[in-house]
């Protein structure tokens, strides 16, 4: 799978700087297994017919879900990363039109609704996460899965490995920081929380539209 490898758009790093899905590093592999298993379990739990992934990057998960027989599509604010996602899709015989370039703030119910909305590793990059959650409410037909890095653990791990020391371990582009409890408190204002998972070092929530 082609990875963006540090491409920037409007000064923002888009997609993945390296292929974390195929990493040989045993710690990265362990962490990604925890994340992947948690996400897969939540998707299987709600058994959606349609999925829309907001912030799909290079399209890894959308391709997997399509190969599982789920009608999945993705969007991302970056036109460059969407081009890469389309290339990856074609290489897997998945329609390139599974991907569209669109900001999370601009999604709309007519074009973007799905049984399940997945928005992982996106909200921490946004200046207006409340506005983004409002937008997700509009397009979520049944369920939403959200994940963010768990703080302060995330920054501490960066410091331990000698990364971003002058920024106290803050990953470039992360402008929001939530503990486990504070993220749950935020999201429950918009969705009913069905389940909470904590694959190290993330918080992942399954939410349902409010009744």
C-alpha positions in Angstrom: 0.0 0.0 0.0 1.3 3.4 -0.9 1.8 5.8 2.0 1.9 9.6 1.9 5.2 9.6 3.7 5.1 13.1 5.3 3.4 15.0 2.5 2.0 18.4 3.6 -1.1 20.2 2.4 -1.7 23.8 3.6 1.1 23.3 6.0 -0.5 20.2 7.6 1.0 16.7 7.4 -1.5 14.4 5.7 -1.9 10.7 5.9 0.8 8.6 7.5 4.5 9.5 7.7 5.4 5.7 7.5 3.6 2.4 7.0 2.5 1.7 10.5 0.3 -1.2 9.3 3.3 -3.1 8.0 5.9 -2.0 10.6 8.5 -4.6 11.6 9.0 -2.8 15.0 7.6 -5.2 17.7 6.3 -2.4 19.8 4.6 -0.7 16.9 3.1 -4.0 15.8 1.8 -4.7 19.3 0.2 -1.2 19.6 -1.3 -1.4 16.1 -2.7 -4.9 16.8 -4.5 -3.5 19.9 -5.9 -0.7 17.8 -6.9 -2.8 14.9 -8.5 -5.5 17.1 -10.5 -3.0 19.0 -11.8 -1.2 15.9 -12.6 -4.5 14.2 -14.5 -5.8 17.2 -16.6 -2.6 17.4 -17.4 -2.7 13.7 -18.4 -6.4 13.9 -20.6 -5.6 17.0 -22.8 -3.2 15.0 -22.7 -5.1 11.7 -23.2 -2.1 9.4 -24.3 -2.3 5.8 -22.6 1.0 5.0 -19.6 2.7 6.5 -18.2 6.2 5.9 -14.7 6.8 7.3 -14.0 10.5 7.9 -10.2 11.2 7.7 -9.6 8.0 5.7 -6.0 8.9 4.8 -4.5 6.5 2.3 -7.6 4.3 2.5 -6.4 1.3 4.5 -9.6 0.5 6.4 -12.0 1.4 3.6 -10.2 -1.2 1.4 -10.4 -3.8 4.1 -14.1 -3.2 4.7 -14.9 -3.4 1.0 -13.0 -6.7 0.8 -15.2 -7.9 3.7 -18.3 -7.2 1.6 -19.3 -3.9 3.4 -20.3 -0.9 1.3 -17.5 1.4 2.6 -16.3 4.8 1.5 -14.0 7.4 2.8 -13.3 11.1 2.7 -10.4 13.3 3.7 -9.7 17.1 3.6 -6.5 16.5 1.6 -6.7 16.1 -2.2 -3.2 14.7 -2.2 -4.0 11.8 0.2 -7.2 11.1 -1.6 -5.3 10.7 -4.8 -3.1 8.1 -3.0 -6.2 6.4 -1.6 -7.6 6.1 -5.1 -4.3 4.6 -6.4 -4.4 2.1 -3.6 -8.0 1.2 -4.3 -7.4 0.6 -7.9 -4.5 -1.8 -7.0 -7.0 -3.8 -5.0 -9.7 -3.7 -7.7 -11.8 -1.4 -5.5 -13.6 1.5 -7.2 -11.6 4.7 -6.9 -14.9 6.6 -6.4 -15.0 5.1 -2.9 -13.0 8.2 -1.9 -13.9 11.9 -2.0 -12.0 15.0 -0.9 -14.0 16.8 1.7 -13.4 18.5 5.1 -15.1 17.1 8.1 -16.7 20.5 8.6 -18.3 20.2 5.1 -19.9 16.8 5.3 -23.7 16.6 4.7 -26.4 14.1 5.2 -27.3 13.8 1.5 -23.9 12.7 0.4 -22.1 11.4 3.5 -24.6 9.5 5.7 -24.0 5.8 6.6 -25.0 3.2 9.1 -21.6 3.7 10.8 -19.4 6.7 10.7 -15.7 6.1 11.7 -13.6 9.0 12.7 -10.3 7.8 14.2 -7.2 9.9 14.8 -8.8 13.1 13.5 -10.3 15.2 16.3 -7.0 15.9 18.0 -5.9 17.7 14.8 -8.9 20.0 14.7 -9.3 23.6 15.9 -13.0 23.2 16.3 -13.8 19.6 17.5 -17.2 20.6 18.7 -18.1 21.8 15.3 -16.8 18.5 13.9 -18.9 16.5 16.3 -22.0 18.6 15.3 -21.3 17.6 11.7 -20.9 13.9 12.5 -24.3 14.0 14.3 -25.9 15.1 11.0 -24.5 12.2 9.0 -24.6 9.3 11.5 -27.6 7.1 10.8 -27.0 4.7 13.6 -23.5 4.5 15.1 -20.2 6.3 15.3 -16.7 5.1 16.2 -14.3 7.8 17.4 -10.7 7.5 18.7 -8.0 9.9 19.9 -4.6 9.5 21.6 -4.9 9.1 25.4 -3.2 12.0 27.2 -0.9 12.5 28.9 0.3 9.0 28.1 0.8 9.8 24.4 3.1 12.7 25.1 5.0 10.8 27.8 5.6 7.9 25.3 7.0 10.4 22.8 9.3 11.8 25.5 10.5 8.3 26.5 11.6 7.6 22.9 13.2 11.0 22.6 10.7 12.5 20.2 9.4 16.1 20.2 11.3 16.8 23.5 11.2 20.6 23.0 7.4 20.3 22.6 7.1 18.2 25.8 6.3 15.1 23.6 3.4 16.7 21.7 3.1 15.2 18.2 3.2 17.9 15.5 -0.3 18.8 14.5 -2.0 17.6 17.7 -3.7 20.7 19.0 -6.3 19.0 21.2 -5.4 16.8 24.2 -7.9 14.6 26.0 -7.6 12.2 28.9 -9.8 9.1 28.8 -12.4 10.7 31.1 -12.4 14.1 29.3 -12.9 12.5 25.9 -15.8 10.4 27.1 -17.4 13.5 28.7 -17.0 15.4 25.4 -18.5 12.7 23.2 -21.5 11.9 25.4 -22.8 15.4 24.8 -23.4 14.3 21.2 -23.9 10.6 21.2 -25.0 7.9 23.6 -21.9 5.9 24.6 -22.4 2.2 23.9 -18.9 0.9 24.6 -15.4 2.3 25.5 -12.2 0.5 24.5 -8.7 1.5 25.6 -6.1 0.0 23.2 -2.8 1.4 24.4 -2.4 4.4 24.0 -5.7 5.4 22.6 -9.3 6.0 23.8 -11.9 4.5 21.4 -15.6 5.0 21.7 -18.6 3.4 20.1 -21.5 5.8 20.1 -25.1 5.7 19.0 -27.3 8.5 17.9 -29.2 10.0 20.8 -32.8 8.7 21.2 
